[in-house]
C-alpha cells in the first residue's frame, strides 16, 4: 500500500529538472545567435623576440589565421593580435602585429579565423593601417556589406580580359617612351633618393583612373604626411592610402600590400578602373623574409627565403584586368599596377629586383646619373621597357620612338668623346643632328611634380612633343 501511494505521487525533482533543461536550451539558443561568444582558446607557452609558442590550437587553426591575445597593447590601440606562421603537433607559432605587448606564460589566446576586410565606397579619401583601421583622425570607417579575404586568387588566366586600351599618365617621359595600358603592371626601379616617390605621386594624379589605392610600405614616418598632403595633394579625394611605416612590425609591413590589393580588387569587381601604387615591393619582400625566417625557413639567396619568391608573384598577379569570360562583351574593371622597387646599392640585378622584373609587364628605370644632372623625373628611356607599348603606339609613333632612342643612344655613347674634343662636327651627320635635337628633348621631358599638364599633352603626347620642338626651333 505504501509502495502504491508513493509511486502514484508526482516526483518533486521533475519540475526542477525541466526548468534546468529550459534554461540550458535558452543559453544554447542565445549562443547560437551570438557566435562570437564561442571561440577556441589556447595559452602562450613560449615567448621569443620574434614569435610566441601557443598550445591547444594546433587542431583548430591554419597558416595565416589571426589570433587575439588577452592583453592590451602598450599604446592602448585595440586588442593585441598575431598571425599563425607555423603549426607543429601540440603547438603553433604566432608572430604579433605589434611588438609592445605585455605577454606572459599562460596568457589566453583566442582564435579569430582568417583576416577579413569590409571595404566600402566611402573609404576614398581615407588613410588606414595594414589591418584596415583608420589613422587619419576622421572617425571610424563605414564597413561594407560583404567581407573580402586579404589572401585571394587572381582571376583565371583564360577568363581575364585582354589588355588593349592605352592610358595617359600625364608624365611626358612615360607617355612617350614607356606608355601604359589599362590593366598593365609596371615597376619603377630606383635607388634611394632618386625621385621614386615623387614619380609615383605624379602617377596618382592621372585623370584616367576612377580610384587610386596607395600602399606605403616601410616608409619613414616623417614622409607619410608629406606624401599625402604635399605630394599627393588633391588626388587624395579619390585615393585610399594604406600605411605601414618602417618602425612597425614585419607583420604589418607584410600585411599592408595585401590590404591595399584587397581594396583594389573590391573596386575592380565594381567595374571601376583602379590604379594600384605600392611603395615599395622591396620592403614587402624584406618583411616577408623576416616572417619566414621567424618560422624556421632557411635563407637561400642573399638572405631571402624561398617563400619570398613565391609570395611576390602571388601578390603581383592579383593586379591586372578583371574577369571577362571568353565571348562576353560586358565591360569589366581592371587594376593598373605601378610597383616601386628599391634596388640596394643601385644593383638592378639583385634577386628581388630580378624576380619582380620577370613578373611585371615592363619596368621604368630611374638613373642616379640623370638625377645628378638635375633632370627630373630621372627616367632612363634607353633602359626602360613597356611590354604593352605596341598596343599604345601607332605604326608611325613606333617608328618615331625607335628613331629617337637610336639618336639618344648615339648621343650618350659619344658624350665622353665629345667632351674630350675628339669629335669634329660634320664627320657624322646623324650625330650632328642628335647633338642639336636630343638636348631639346631632354628639356621637354623635364617635369616638376606640380607642373600642370595640358589636355593636348594627355591626349596626344606626340603632338605636344612636335609642337614643343617647333617652338624651340623657332626661338633659336
N, C-alpha and C positions, 0 to 999 in steps of 0.2 A: 504493500500500500504506500509506504513511504517512497519507494522507488518510483511508482507510477506518478505520485504527486510531484516529485522533483523533476521528472522528465517532461511533465506537461507544462511546467512553468517556463517562461522565456528566460534565456540566459542574459544576465546583465552585461556581459562583455561584448555582445554583438553590436549594439549601437556605438560604443566607443571605437570598436574596430572599423565600423563603416565610416565614422567621422574621420578617422585617420586616413583611410583609403581615399576619401573625397578630398582631403587636404593635399595628399600626395599627388592625386590626379591634377588638382589645380596648380600645384607647383610645377609639375611637368609641362602642363599646357602653357604656363607663363614662360618657362624656359624655352619652349619651342618658339614662342613669339619673339623672344629676345635671345637669339642665338649667340650674341656677343658675350653672354654670361658663361657660356660653355667653352672653355679653352683648355687645351692640353698644356700642362705646366712641367717644367724641368727645374734644375738647380745648377748653379755655377759650381764646378768642382776644380777648375784650373784657371789661373789668371796669368797671362804673359803680357808684355808690352804691345804685342800685335794682335792677339786674339784671346777669346775665352773658351775654355772647355766646359761643356754642359752635358749633364747626364739626364736620362729619362725622356729624350726627344728623338732618339735615333730611328724609331719606328713610325714617327709621325711627321717628319719634315723632309723636304727635298732641297737640293742645292739651289741657292738663290732665294729661299723663303726668308721672310723677315720675322724676327722675334723681338719681344719687348722686355726689357729688363726692369725689374721692380725697384727702380731708383729714379732720382731726378738728376738731370744734368746740372753741372755747376752754374751755368748761366740761366737756369730756370726755364729754358725754352722747350716746353713739352716733354713727353716721355722719352726715355733713352732707348734707342733701337739698334739692332745689329742684324747682320745678314749671315746666313749659313754658308760657309765656304768649303766645308769638308764634313763627311759623315763616316764614322767608324762604328763598329759594333759596340753598343753600350755608351757611346759618347759622340757628340757632334761639336764642331768648332765654329764659332761665330766671330766675325770681325765687326766692331762697333762703328757706327757712323760718326760718333763723337769720341774724342779722346779724354774728355774731362768728366769721367764717370766715377762715382763712389760705389764701386762694385766690390763685394767681398765673397768669400767662400760661403755657399749656401743661398746666395741671392736668387730669388724666384725669377723664372724666365717663362714668358707666355708666348705661345705660337700665334702668329699673326697671318700666316699664309703668304702668298706672293704679293709683292709690292704692286699696287694698282694706283691709277690716276683717273680723275674725272674731269677732263678738260671741258671748257665752255667758251663760246664766242666772246663772252665778256672779259676774258683774260687778256685780250690785246691791250697794250699799254702798261702791262704789269711786269714786275720783277719778282722772281720766285727763286727758291733754293732748289737743290737737287731732289728733294722729297716733295716738291710741289707746294711748299708753304710760302706765303708772301713775305718779302723782306723789304718792301718799299714804304712801309708805314701807312698804307692807304686802306687798311681794313682787310677783312677776310675775303677770300676768293669765293665766287659763286660756283658750286660744283655742278658739273653736267649730269645728265640723266644716266649715261652709260659709262661704266668704268672701262678703262683700257689698260692692257698689260704693258709694262715697260720693256719686256722681252717679247718681241713678236717676230714672225717670219715675214720676209718681203713677199710681194705678190708673185705667183708662179711665173716662171720665165716665159712660158708660151701664152700667158694671159695678160702680159704687160703691154701697154700702149706703145706705139712707135714714137720715136723722137724725131720731129720734123719741123717744129716751129721755132724760129730764131727769137732771141730775146736781147733787147738792148739794155746794157747796164748803165750807160752814161759815162763810163770810163773809156776815153778815146783809145788808149793803147790796147785795151781788151777788145772793144768792139771792132777794131780794125784787124788786129793780128791774131787774136785767140777768141773768136766770137763764141758765145754760148747759145745753147738751145734749151727750151723749157724741158725740165726733167734730166738735164745733164748733171754730172758730178765732176767737179774740178778741184784741184788742190792748189793752194798758194804756198810755195816752198820758199822759206826765207830764214836767215839767221836772225839773231836778236838785234833789235834796233834798226831795222831796215825799212820800216813803214808798213809792216804786215797788218796790224790792227787798223791803221788809218785806211788802208785799201779796202778792208772788209767793211768798214763803216760806209765807204763810198758805194759799195755794192748794195748795202741795206737801203739806200735811198733810191734804188731803181724803181721806175714807175710801173713796170710790167707785172709786178707781184702784188697779190692782194694781202698776203700775210707774210711776215718775216719772223722767224724763230731763231734766236741767237743763243748759243751756248758758250759762256765764258768759263773755260776750264783751267784752273791753276793760275789765274791772273793775279797780279798784285792787288791787294785790297784798295790801295790808293787809286788805281787806274779804273776801277769799275765805275765809279760815279762820273769820272771824267769821260769815259767812253759813252755812257748812257746819256748824260746831259749835254756834254760838249760835242763829242764826235758824232753820235747818233742823232741827236737833236730832235727835229720834228718827226723823223722816221719812227720814233718810239710809239707814236699813236697807232701804228699798225703792226707793232712788234711785240713779241713776248720774249723776255730775257731770262735765261736760266743761269744762275751764278753759283760757282763753287770755287772760292779763292784758293790761292796756293797754301794758305795756312790751315785749311780744312783737311780732314782725314782723307786717305786714298779712297775710301768707300764713297765719299761724297763726290770726289773728282771723277771717279769711275761711273757714278750714277748720273751725273748732270747731263752728259750727251744722250743717254738713254731716255731721260725725262724729256729733253728737247725733241728727240726724234719721235717719241710717242705723241707729243703735242702736234708736231708737224703732220704725222700720219692722220690724226683726228681731222685736221683741216683739209688734208688731201682727200679723205673719204667724203668730205662735204662738197667736193668738186672745186675746191679753191686751188689757185696757183700759189705755191708756198716756196719761199726762199729759206733754206736752212743754212745757217752760218755757224761754224764751230771754230773756236779759237782756244786751244789748238788740239788737233788729233794726237800730237806727240805726247802731250801731258795726259791725255786719256790712256795712251799706251803705257806710260810710266806708272800711272795709278793702277792699271790692270796688272802690271808686273808686280807691284808691291803686294797686291791682294793674293796673287798666285803664289808668290814666294812664302807668304804667311801660311798658306795651306800646305806647304811642303813641296811645291813643284820646283824642280831644278831649273837653273838658267842654262840656256843653250847658245845664244847668240848675243854677244856684247852685254850680257846681264839680263836679257829678255827671255822670258819663259815661252814654251811652245804655245800655251793658250792665248798669249797676246796676239799671235799671228792668225789665230782662228777667230778671236773676238773682233779684230779690225774689219774683216770682210762681212761678218755677221751684222755689224753696226752700219757700215757704209752702204751695203747693198739694200738697206731699207729705204734709202733715198732713191729718187728716180720717178719715172712715170707710174701712174696708178694702174689698177686692174681694168682691162678692156678686152673681154673675150674675143676670139677670132670671129670676124664677121659683124661685130657690133659697131655701130656708128655713133653711139652715145658718147658725149664728151666726158672726160674723167679728169680728176685733179692730178697734180704732179708736184713732186718735191725736187726743186733745183738745189743741189748741194754744193756749197763752197766751203772747203775744209782747209784751215791753215795748218801747215806742217812746219814745226820749228826744227831746223836742222842744226844739230850741235856742231859748233866749230865750222860752220859753213860747209859741212861734209854732206853733199846731196846723195851719197851712196850708203848712208848708214842703214841698218836693217829695217827700221821703222819707215823711214822715208822711201826706201826702195820698195817695200811691201805696199805702201799706200799708193805709190805711183803706178804700180801694176794693177790696182783695183779700180782706180778712177778713170774718168773719160777725158783726161787731159791734165796739164799742170802749167801753172804760171810761176815763173822763177823770178824772184827779186834778187838783184845783184848788188852786193855791197859797193863794188867799184862805181856803179852808176849812181848810187846814193851819195857817195863821196863827191861826185861831180855836181851835186845839187839838183839832179833831175828826179822829180817825184811825179807819179809813182815809179819806183826804180825797177821797172819791168824789163827783163832781158828778152826782147822779142825773138831773138835767134834760138834761145834755149826753151822758150815756152811753146807748148803744143796744145791744140784743141782737137780732139778726135771727132768732134761734130762740126768742124769748120766747113766741110763741103756741103752740109745741109743749110748753112747760113750764107755762104758766098754764092754769087752767080759765077758763071764761067769767066766773065771778064774781070770780076773782082778777084777771083782766084789767081788769074794770070798777073794782075797788078801786084798783089801781095807777094807772090813768088819773086817778081822782079825787084820789088822794094827790099825784100830780105836778102837777095843776092847783092844788091848795092850796099846794104848795111854791113854785110859780111866782108865785102871788099874794102869798105871804108875802115872797119875796125881792125882788120888784119894788117893793114898798111899804116896804122897810126904811128907806131914807133919809127918806121922808115921815114915817114914824112916829118916827124919831129926832129929827126937827126939830119934832115936836109938831103936825104938820099934819093928823093924823087924829084924829077923835073917835070913841070907842068907841060902837057901835050904828049907825053910818052904813052899814056893810056887814056883814050877818050872816055871810056866808061868810068874810070876812076876820077877823071876830071869832073864828070857830071855828078858823081856821087859826092865829091867834095863840096859842091855847091848845094845839092839837094838835101843830103842827109842831115846837116845841122839845122835846116829849116824844119824838117820833120821832127827832129828831137824837140825843138821849141814848141811845136804844136802838141806833141804828146805830153808835155809837162802840164800838170793839172793839180791845183790845190784842192784840199778836201771840201772847201766851201765855195769853189768855183761853180757858178750857175751853168747849167748845160742847156743850150738852146734846143728847141724841138726839132730843128733840122739835123742837129748832131745825133740826137737819139734815134730819129727815124732813118737817117742815111748818113753814117759817119764818113763814107767815101766822098759824098758831095761836099760835106763840111771840110774834109781834108783838101780837096781840089780848090775850094774857094779860099781857104787859108793860104795855100801855096801861091795862088794867083795874086792875092792881096800882098803877100811878102815880096813877090817878084816885082809887082808894080811899085812898091815902096822903095825898092833898091834900084 
